């Protein structure tokens, strides 16, 4: 009876979804063109999204010139900074199209962006996987969470974990203070603003001990947010931390 009930509920959901799509066909993530599924990209926009392929920095995911190599390659910025995490990747470079996707998810309630973006994150994260890995998002401060009503990083990490078949803990970390925006801050200012801004959730701390952690966020710029979150995990006993972002900002020198 339980299986029958589950099948009936799924059939009802599919009928409702089909009716909704008939009235409101899914549109491209970055334009108004109709697409086959929610959160998809149309044929015109797909090649304009700067997905990262080939050789990239093994620490931050920044694309690098040259052919992909078997040995890890580190970019100049990561050679000068002490990254507390082991490895990092990003799905795309932050440009106009990536910005549309991120702003839609972050500020315009385009929650339909989370599923395809999480699938992209899962594919990019495969080189980072470790045994018994736990996936977790970079948390929002509760003031920002109340205002936004959701944490976009948690939506992304949930899909990423499900795609990879890994356990997910959306509240593994908490943001201990309101850090405000990082916009307009230089590299040193970004790191100073995020110092000691994260801590393990009191009821989740045990999950970190001797565990490999995959941290998920929407954007990486200087890496200050990931650094502070990684340090909180390691201080609580994590075996290692790896990070992945939907978009990587390429810093201009």
C-alpha positions, 0 to 999 in steps of 0.5 A: 500500500505504501508503494502504491501511495508513493506511485500515486503521489508521483503520478499526481506530481507529474500531472501537476508539473505538466499542467504548469509547464503548459501554462508557463513553459520553462525559460533559459537561465539567461534569456527568455527563450523556451527550453526543455527543462527548468533551469536549462540554457538555450542553444544561443546562450550555452556557448556564451557561458564561460565554463572552465575546461582543460588545465586549471589551478588545482587549488582554486580552479582558475583556468590556465594556459596549456594542455591538461597535465597529469600532475597538479598545477598551481596558479601564481596567486595560490603560490603566494597565498597559504590556502588551508584547503587541499584542492579547489575547483570552479564551474565557470568564470564570473562574467556577464552570463555567469552573473545573470545565473548567480544573481537570478539564484541569489536575489531574484528567487530563481530557485530553478537555477539550483538544479542544473548548477548543482549538476555542473558542480557535481561534475566539476567536483569529481576530481576532489572526491575522497572516501567518506566525504561530507558535503556542506555549504558556506553558511549565511549569517542569520540576518541575511538568511531572514532577509533572503529566506534561503541560502543559495550555497545550501541549495547548490550543495544539496543538489551536488551531494545528491548527484555525487551520492554523498551525505549532506549537512546544510548546517555544518557551519554557522557564521558567527557574525555579520560580515557585510559585503566583500565588495570594494575590499582589497585582498587583505581587507577581504581576509581580515573581514572574514577572519574567525567568522565561522564555527562548527554548529554545536550539534554538528561538530562531531561530524567533522572529526577525521572527515574529508569535507567538500565546501560549496559556495556560489562565488570565489574571488580572493578565497577569503570566505573559503579560507575562513570556513576551511580553517573552522573545519580543520580546527574542529578536527576535519581530516581535510577540506576541498572547495568548489564554487559555481563561479571563479572571479579572475583577478586582474593585476 
